Amino acid sequence: MSKPLGVLFVCLHGAAKSVVATEYFRRLAGEAGADVTVASAGVEPDAEIPAEVRNRLAAEGFDVGERRPAELTAAALRDADVVVSFGCQLDDAVTDSPVIVWEDVPAVSDGYDRARDAIVARVQLLVSQLKQ
């Protein structure tokens, strides 16, 4: 049996963009029948996921209530087959995996819906590319 494809989403604080991407990627990849593992991390992680992000994700069917932002580690990078960075500089991070950079996603703090829609559109494309 082959190992699931590991995808790691990285944003600065590990508390908004990468969390939204992780939840939607997990859902959409599952619906597509893709065998994946997915995680999120922050270069400078916050202590918690903001209430607005938790509440909005809960309204969309995701439970992140107990999750805490994780710090980006060498192990997380090593375990990932694909790394998606929301504009974070990963130059010092050691990874042999492809790094996809999504620099133009609006900040969640500037409008959840706009940021979520941009993230979901990119996640949908990524899921379709991984299925090929």
Short mmCIF file of the C-alpha atoms (twelve columns), coordinates in Angstrom:
data_MODEL
# 
_entry.id   MODEL 
# 
loop_
_atom_site.group_PDB 
_atom_site.id 
_atom_site.type_symbol 
_atom_site.label_atom_id 
_atom_site.label_alt_id 
_atom_site.label_comp_id 
_atom_site.label_asym_id 
_atom_site.label_seq_id 
_atom_site.Cartn_x 
_atom_site.Cartn_y 
_atom_site.Cartn_z 
_atom_site.pdbx_PDB_model_num 
ATOM 1   C CA . MET A 1   0.000   0.000  0.000   1 
ATOM 2   C CA . SER A 2   1.393   3.401  -0.926  1 
ATOM 3   C CA . LYS A 3   1.785   6.153  1.618   1 
ATOM 4   C CA . PRO A 4   -0.657  9.070  1.562   1 
ATOM 5   C CA . LEU A 5   0.537   12.288 -0.036  1 
ATOM 6   C CA . GLY A 6   1.549   14.731 2.725   1 
ATOM 7   C CA . VAL A 7   0.646   18.395 2.248   1 
ATOM 8   C CA . LEU A 8   1.796   21.139 4.612   1 
ATOM 9   C CA . PHE A 9   0.298   24.645 4.561   1 
ATOM 10  C CA . VAL A 10  2.490   27.360 6.101   1 
ATOM 11  C CA . CYS A 11  1.547   30.922 6.981   1 
ATOM 12  C CA . LEU A 12  3.203   33.462 9.228   1 
ATOM 13  C CA . HIS A 13  1.151   32.817 12.362  1 
ATOM 14  C CA . GLY A 14  -0.256  29.357 11.603  1 
ATOM 15  C CA . ALA A 15  -3.623  30.591 12.801  1 
ATOM 16  C CA . ALA A 16  -5.717  31.663 9.820   1 
ATOM 17  C CA . LYS A 17  -4.743  31.138 6.162   1 
ATOM 18  C CA . SER A 18  -2.986  27.813 6.722   1 
ATOM 19  C CA . VAL A 19  -5.805  26.571 8.974   1 
ATOM 20  C CA . VAL A 20  -8.507  27.478 6.438   1 
ATOM 21  C CA . ALA A 21  -6.468  25.852 3.663   1 
ATOM 22  C CA . THR A 22  -5.898  22.708 5.704   1 
ATOM 23  C CA . GLU A 23  -9.569  22.224 6.477   1 
ATOM 24  C CA . TYR A 24  -10.766 22.846 2.918   1 
ATOM 25  C CA . PHE A 25  -7.970  20.756 1.422   1 
ATOM 26  C CA . ARG A 26  -8.844  17.834 3.702   1 
ATOM 27  C CA . ARG A 27  -12.528 18.099 2.742   1 
ATOM 28  C CA . LEU A 28  -12.014 18.541 -0.997  1 
ATOM 29  C CA . ALA A 29  -9.288  15.911 -1.281  1 
ATOM 30  C CA . GLY A 30  -11.504 13.475 0.616   1 
ATOM 31  C CA . GLU A 31  -14.429 14.194 -1.703  1 
ATOM 32  C CA . ALA A 32  -12.100 13.558 -4.657  1 
ATOM 33  C CA . GLY A 33  -10.982 10.243 -3.166  1 
ATOM 34  C CA . ALA A 34  -7.372  11.378 -2.763  1 
ATOM 35  C CA . ASP A 35  -5.257  9.640  -0.118  1 
ATOM 36  C CA . VAL A 36  -3.648  12.559 1.723   1 
ATOM 37  C CA . THR A 37  -2.477  13.790 5.069   1 
ATOM 38  C CA . VAL A 38  -2.545  17.505 5.667   1 
ATOM 39  C CA . ALA A 39  -1.169  19.834 8.318   1 
ATOM 40  C CA . SER A 40  -0.695  23.522 8.980   1 
ATOM 41  C CA . ALA A 41  2.113   25.432 10.658  1 
ATOM 42  C CA . GLY A 42  3.322   28.938 11.322  1 
ATOM 43  C CA . VAL A 43  6.762   30.475 11.039  1 
ATOM 44  C CA . GLU A 44  5.923   32.632 14.085  1 
ATOM 45  C CA . PRO A 45  2.870   30.808 15.488  1 
ATOM 46  C CA . ASP A 46  0.217   32.600 17.487  1 
ATOM 47  C CA . ALA A 47  -0.934  31.147 20.798  1 
ATOM 48  C CA . GLU A 48  -4.377  30.345 19.414  1 
ATOM 49  C CA . ILE A 49  -6.613  30.467 16.372  1 
ATOM 50  C CA . PRO A 50  -8.604  33.725 16.407  1 
ATOM 51  C CA . ALA A 51  -12.214 33.410 17.534  1 
ATOM 52  C CA . GLU A 52  -13.531 34.748 14.217  1 
ATOM 53  C CA . VAL A 53  -11.643 32.066 12.275  1 
ATOM 54  C CA . ARG A 54  -12.807 29.309 14.670  1 
ATOM 55  C CA . ASN A 55  -16.411 30.535 14.513  1 
ATOM 56  C CA . ARG A 56  -16.504 30.972 10.748  1 
ATOM 57  C CA . LEU A 57  -14.940 27.550 10.162  1 
ATOM 58  C CA . ALA A 58  -17.424 26.016 12.617  1 
ATOM 59  C CA . ALA A 59  -20.285 27.569 10.630  1 
ATOM 60  C CA . GLU A 60  -18.797 25.920 7.526   1 
ATOM 61  C CA . GLY A 61  -18.699 22.499 9.190   1 
ATOM 62  C CA . PHE A 62  -15.117 22.406 10.506  1 
ATOM 63  C CA . ASP A 63  -14.193 21.879 14.148  1 
ATOM 64  C CA . VAL A 64  -10.898 23.589 15.003  1 
ATOM 65  C CA . GLY A 65  -11.933 24.578 18.513  1 
ATOM 66  C CA . GLU A 66  -9.230  22.626 20.325  1 
ATOM 67  C CA . ARG A 67  -6.471  23.092 17.769  1 
ATOM 68  C CA . ARG A 68  -3.510  25.351 18.492  1 
ATOM 69  C CA . PRO A 69  -1.203  26.809 15.837  1 
ATOM 70  C CA . ALA A 70  1.846   24.607 15.340  1 
ATOM 71  C CA . GLU A 71  5.367   25.878 14.844  1 
ATOM 72  C CA . LEU A 72  7.014   25.066 11.531  1 
ATOM 73  C CA . THR A 73  9.614   22.383 12.216  1 
ATOM 74  C CA . ALA A 74  12.201  20.515 10.196  1 
ATOM 75  C CA . ALA A 75  10.241  17.312 10.866  1 
ATOM 76  C CA . ALA A 76  7.027   18.792 9.438   1 
ATOM 77  C CA . LEU A 77  8.895   19.879 6.323   1 
ATOM 78  C CA . ARG A 78  10.584  16.501 6.012   1 
ATOM 79  C CA . ASP A 79  7.242   14.678 6.270   1 
ATOM 80  C CA . ALA A 80  5.572   16.843 3.612   1 
ATOM 81  C CA . ASP A 81  5.530   15.826 -0.031  1 
ATOM 82  C CA . VAL A 82  4.229   19.273 -0.992  1 
ATOM 83  C CA . VAL A 83  4.610   22.524 0.956   1 
ATOM 84  C CA . VAL A 84  2.302   25.476 0.312   1 
ATOM 85  C CA . SER A 85  3.577   28.776 1.672   1 
ATOM 86  C CA . PHE A 86  1.376   31.830 2.045   1 
ATOM 87  C CA . GLY A 87  4.242   34.163 1.187   1 
ATOM 88  C CA . CYS A 88  6.484   33.051 4.052   1 
ATOM 89  C CA . GLN A 89  10.189  32.970 3.395   1 
ATOM 90  C CA . LEU A 90  11.272  29.371 3.764   1 
ATOM 91  C CA . ASP A 91  14.833  29.926 2.542   1 
ATOM 92  C CA . ASP A 92  16.343  28.680 5.799   1 
ATOM 93  C CA . ALA A 93  14.028  25.688 5.921   1 
ATOM 94  C CA . VAL A 94  15.414  22.477 4.553   1 
ATOM 95  C CA . THR A 95  13.029  20.574 2.316   1 
ATOM 96  C CA . ASP A 96  13.424  18.471 -0.783  1 
ATOM 97  C CA . SER A 97  9.707   18.795 -1.444  1 
ATOM 98  C CA . PRO A 98  8.241   21.216 -3.948  1 
ATOM 99  C CA . VAL A 99  7.242   24.547 -2.400  1 
ATOM 100 C CA . ILE A 100 4.234   26.303 -3.884  1 
ATOM 101 C CA . VAL A 101 3.955   29.991 -2.980  1 
ATOM 102 C CA . TRP A 102 0.580   31.700 -2.708  1 
ATOM 103 C CA . GLU A 103 1.603   35.313 -2.055  1 
ATOM 104 C CA . ASP A 104 -1.499  37.150 -3.181  1 
ATOM 105 C CA . VAL A 105 -4.100  35.736 -0.783  1 
ATOM 106 C CA . PRO A 106 -5.799  38.562 1.136   1 
ATOM 107 C CA . ALA A 107 -5.317  38.677 4.894   1 
ATOM 108 C CA . VAL A 108 -8.098  36.956 6.807   1 
ATOM 109 C CA . SER A 109 -8.163  39.945 9.155   1 
ATOM 110 C CA . ASP A 110 -9.078  42.157 6.158   1 
ATOM 111 C CA . GLY A 111 -12.144 40.055 5.360   1 
ATOM 112 C CA . TYR A 112 -12.705 36.394 6.063   1 
ATOM 113 C CA . ASP A 113 -14.951 35.726 3.055   1 
ATOM 114 C CA . ARG A 114 -12.538 37.248 0.545   1 
ATOM 115 C CA . ALA A 115 -9.571  35.369 1.990   1 
ATOM 116 C CA . ARG A 116 -11.493 32.097 2.260   1 
ATOM 117 C CA . ASP A 117 -12.724 32.341 -1.321  1 
ATOM 118 C CA . ALA A 118 -9.190  32.947 -2.613  1 
ATOM 119 C CA . ILE A 119 -7.850  30.048 -0.553  1 
ATOM 120 C CA . VAL A 120 -10.614 27.641 -1.608  1 
ATOM 121 C CA . ALA A 121 -10.096 28.473 -5.300  1 
ATOM 122 C CA . ARG A 122 -6.388  27.649 -4.989  1 
ATOM 123 C CA . VAL A 123 -7.066  24.522 -2.933  1 
ATOM 124 C CA . GLN A 124 -9.542  23.274 -5.556  1 
ATOM 125 C CA . LEU A 125 -6.906  23.737 -8.254  1 
ATOM 126 C CA . LEU A 126 -4.260  22.007 -6.122  1 
ATOM 127 C CA . VAL A 127 -6.531  19.019 -5.471  1 
ATOM 128 C CA . SER A 128 -7.268  18.703 -9.197  1 
ATOM 129 C CA . GLN A 129 -3.531  18.884 -10.022 1 
ATOM 130 C CA . LEU A 130 -2.660  16.236 -7.441  1 
ATOM 131 C CA . LYS A 131 -5.228  13.854 -8.909  1 
ATOM 132 C CA . GLN A 132 -3.527  13.937 -12.333 1 
# 
